Amino acid sequence: MASSAPIIAEKERHKSSDSIDRKAQLLAEHIRKSKHLIVFTGAGISTSAGIPDFRGPDGVWTLNRQGRVRELKAVNTLQAIPTPTHMALVELQNRGILKYLVSQNCDGLHRKSDFRAVAAYEKTVHDHRTGRKCALCAGPLYDTIINFSEPLPAQPVHRAHHHAKKADLCLVLGSSLTVTPANEIPEIVGQARNGKLVICNLQNTPIDHLCDLRIHSKTDELMTRVMEKLDLPITPFVLQRRLALKLESSGDERHRLTVCGVDVDGTPVTFLKSIKLAYNRRIARSEPFVIDFRGNLETGTPLKLELEFMGHYGEPNLEVTYEYTGELDAETLYLLEYPFHWWGRRVIRG
């Protein structure tokens, strides 16, 4: 919280490019030898995405303590995209190198990067109503955020401690390590006889004395070098949207088309603003997006839909053609892929 931040922020130290490169080589060697690598991330891995940290010179809590207002507008977390550090961690996980990730962040970028989470979100530990309702069942939606003064859920903490005791290498990225009890995780590895602790953060931390390797660098500068030395690619972020279409018919040439966004686990996701069916005057503007129409549908009949997005990422409108197969009440799933650096390219997979 803001009161825990000093009025004058801890000085940030930026080492030379040669120094960072040498330490990146050492870290790469540690990673190659590691049998159980865990990573601990903080707000510093998201600053290059435009999301401010908390205790830096221009951090949220630092400015609050100083009574100052941020000069540059922060990026909304809905519009922020995963950084090279986020994507490097995904690659390390996919290769089986990274065994476990502990993150203090609630900006959603790890999830957006397609990092496979272990924690289950079927039921929230704390009852935080969002004021919104589910588009499918109309039930209240809850968040999974842990607010100040609330204890961490016991099961994830126990699991994190288990992996920390098992780890032979812990890499801390972008954290001041001042928030308890989360900061105990890397400390366990640093105190272990066979554990190595590596910290990459611009400011000093309370457990720097436990480090085997201390790197004063921005996380992207370090991780891009480390991945290069490991001869591993950092896959660019691709925005993926999943679209579900369902066609129902009453048998008297009356039809209903339902369209909604879905997450990888099938839960509804809001990213559409409106849906329009070609040759139909009505525009669906609320979830679930339902369009009723009449007509004789023959196998192979194309139904052209124009999708208007919320525009969090500046996506252009998109036309999707659904081809009637003769099968009713079946759901068709589309995968929409947008390489972030080039909105002109759109890949649609049915």
Secondary structure, 3 states (H helix, E strand, C coil): CHHHCCCCCCCCCCCCHHHHHHHHHHHHHHHHHCCCEEEEECHHHCHHHCCCCCCCCCCHHHHHHHCCCCCCCCCCCCCCCCCHHHHHHHHHHHCCCEEEEEECCCCCHHHHCCCCCCCCCCCCCCCCEEEEECCCCCCEEECCCCCCCCCCCHHHHHHHHHHHHHCCEEEEECCCCCCCCCCHHHHHHHHCCCCEEEEECCCCCCCHHHCCEEECCCHHHHHHHHHHHCCCCCCCCEEEEEEEEEEEECCCCEEEEEEEEECCCCCEECCEEEEEECCCCCEECCCCEEEEEECCCCCCCEEEEEEEECCCCCCCCEEEEEECCCCCCCEEEEEEEEECCCCCCCEEEC
